[in-house]
Amino acid sequence: MRDVSCKLLSTTIQENAIGVQKEAKVETEIPIIKVEDIYANEFYEANEQGYKPSLRLRISALNYNNECELIYMSNTYNIIRTQEITADELILICERKIKNVKNS
């Protein structure tokens, strides 16, 4: 069976008992309304800017708090941009993140 969960990743700074600060990723599982196809013109326009969109997810706008990454079906994606469909729904356009490569 495939894992079709979606988790938004946010980064927080935590402090231990002696005051050392460390970044920690927090995963928040959210429901998906619909998985959509990447449109050809959107793919080519993004590719000109150096992005390779590979995933469009429609989610509730209430679940999104400007996160930059998500995990979908055990793969990590960068959120390239968002598109507001209605007041309640938005689309996340994402590209698959390559392992061992940090974005600047």
C-alpha positions, 0 to 999 in steps of 0.5 A, spaced: 500 500 500 502 506 498 503 512 503 499 518 500 499 522 506 502 530 505 506 533 511 508 540 511 515 542 514 516 548 518 523 550 521 523 552 529 529 553 533 529 549 540 533 551 546 536 545 550 537 546 558 544 549 557 541 554 552 544 551 545 539 553 540 538 548 534 533 548 528 528 542 528 523 541 523 516 540 525 511 536 520 504 537 520 500 532 516 494 535 512 489 533 508 489 533 500 483 535 496 486 534 489 492 532 486 493 536 479 497 535 473 502 540 471 500 544 465 505 544 459 506 552 459 507 552 467 512 547 466 516 551 461 515 558 464 518 555 470 523 551 467 526 558 464 527 560 471 530 554 473 525 550 477 522 543 475 515 543 477 513 536 478 507 536 483 500 540 484 496 539 490 490 543 492 489 544 499 485 548 504 488 555 505 487 554 513 492 549 513 498 553 510 502 557 513 507 559 508 511 553 509 517 552 504 517 544 504 513 538 504 513 531 504 508 527 499 508 520 498 515 519 502 518 524 497 520 531 499 518 537 495 520 544 495 514 549 494 515 553 488 509 558 489 502 558 491 496 559 487 489 562 491 483 558 487 478 560 492 478 564 499 478 557 502 483 553 497 489 554 494 494 550 490 501 548 492 506 548 486 512 544 488 518 541 485 522 534 487 528 536 492 534 533 490 537 529 496 544 532 499 543 539 496 541 545 500 538 551 497 541 558 498 
